[in-house]
């Protein structure tokens, strides 16, 4: 049965740039939204000015169509569809505040990371921990930077759900004149590729800082897409084309774009910053840092050849020299 998601009560959970971009997109298609942010001072300033005070502040919102709340339970109670757009390291902290069941909600994850400690992708975690049926779970894949959504530059999203008809229904929420959407049933493949592309973007930024040129960057990314294919093929074997924009396109934009926080993070590490110093100076979460450990730990089960991921793990978690580690990596790539 076809569902009209534009008629449902939609909530955005998260106050960062990606949450702000998604709210802008969704408000093209629904009358109003509920919006959960953790900090009261952020929602107060937003309601007063019509702009997110910390992220994408060039976007002007009609706040008469937004119900802000710092109470996640209030937002969940008053919404049919929950769009999760919080950094993966903080997902469990937000969900632990829940006092209401989310089993009957439609939940669309916009999180480009895995659930730390659990080592699960987000939809799997919601299904196992909160018993949300798989056909009520969706996810958003790129390639799409929040900053370009703010400028209404043409962007593309892939909306994944194991139920193909439901994936198409969910696309209604995110389709605009400047955002094209494509449905997919490859939820697990899309989620793992979304994690891995951030790891590879850190590597790309690190190599740039170390003065490796365009020739090597091309080899790095060519090897990265093969590395991605090997792992997601081992974790979830099925017929997929990693040359599609949701896989390769998302990898390319994250590895090369000036807006990529993971590339920026890798660049800082390559220039000699410690992990902690780089994180503090960025003031934003580089999901690839956490994703590196998650993929490394996951691969203890599958034993797939992941030379780029392992190089990033050695630098970020074993304190290996970026210069030496990347030099060693150059001998392994083809």
C-alpha positions, 0 to 999 in steps of 0.5 A, a space after each residue: 500500500 502506497 503511503 503519502 509521507 508528506 501528509 505525516 507529522 515529520 520530526 528532525 532530530 539533531 541541530 547540526 548542518 546536516 539536520 539543518 539541510 534536511 529540514 530545509 529540504 523537507 519543509 518544501 514538502 510538508 506543512 510543518 515539522 517538529 525539531 528536536 535539539 539538545 540545547 535550549 539556547 540553540 532553539 531559543 536563538 533559532 526561534 528568535 532569528 529564523 536561523 540556526 545560530 551555529 550551522 548554515 546560518 545563511 538559511 532563513 526558515 519560516 519558524 511559524 512552521 516549526 515546533 522546536 523542543 529540547 524534549 525528545 519524548 515530546 517530539 517523538 510523541 507528536 511525530 509519525 516520521 523521525 529523521 535522525 541526524 545526530 552524530 553517530 557517537 551521540 546516538 545512544 545518548 539521545 535514545 537513552 532519554 526515550 520513555 516512549 516506544 518507537 516501534 510504530 514510527 517510521 525512522 529515516 537515518 541520516 547518520 553517516 556512521 555506525 553505533 559505537 560499542 555495538 558495531 552495528 549500522 544504525 538501522 540494524 541497531 534500531 531493529 534489534 534494540 528498539 524492535 522497529 520493523 525493517 520496512 519502517 526503517 529508511 536511510 539517506 545516502 549521498 552524494 550531498 553536502 549540507 552546504 550545497 543544499 543551503 545554496 540550492 545547488 543540484 544534489 542527489 540523494 538515495 533513499 534506502 529501505 528493505 521494502 522497495 515500495 516504501 523506499 519510493 514513498 520515503 523519497 517524497 519527503 526529500 524530492 525538490 527542484 534542487 534535490 533528485 531522489 532515487 529509491 534503493 533496497 540495499 540498506 546495509 550496503 549503503 550504510 556501510 559505504 557511508 561509513 567507509 567513504 568517511 574513512 577514505 576521505 580522511 586518507 585523502 586529506 592526509 595524503 594531500 597534506 603530505 604533498 601527494 599529488 592528483 595522480 596518487 589521489 586517483 589511485 587512492 580512490 580507485 583502490 578505496 572503491 574496491 576496498 568498499 566493494 570487498 567489505 560490503 560484499 562480505 558483510 551483505 552479499 548481493 548484486 549491487 553496482 558500487 559505481 552508482 552515485 550512492 557509493 562511488 559518487 558519495 565517496 568522490 564528493 567526500 574525498 575531494 570536496 572543500 566542504 568535507 569535514 573528514 578530508 579536513 580532519 585528515 589534512 590536519 592529522 597529516 600536517 602534524 595535529 594530534 587527533 584531540 587537537 584536530 577534533 577541538 579545532 574543527 568544532 564538528 564531528 568527523 565521523 570517519 574517526 569513529 568509523 575507522 575503529 568500527 570498520 577495523 573491529 568489524 573486519 576482525 570477523 570477516 578478514 577482508 583485505 582493507 589496506 587503506 582502512 588499516 593505515 588510517 586505524 594505525 595512524 588514528 588509534 595506534 599513533 603511527 606516523 602519517 608519513 611512514 604509514 602512507 609511504 607503506 600504503 603506497 607499496 600496497 596500492 595498484 
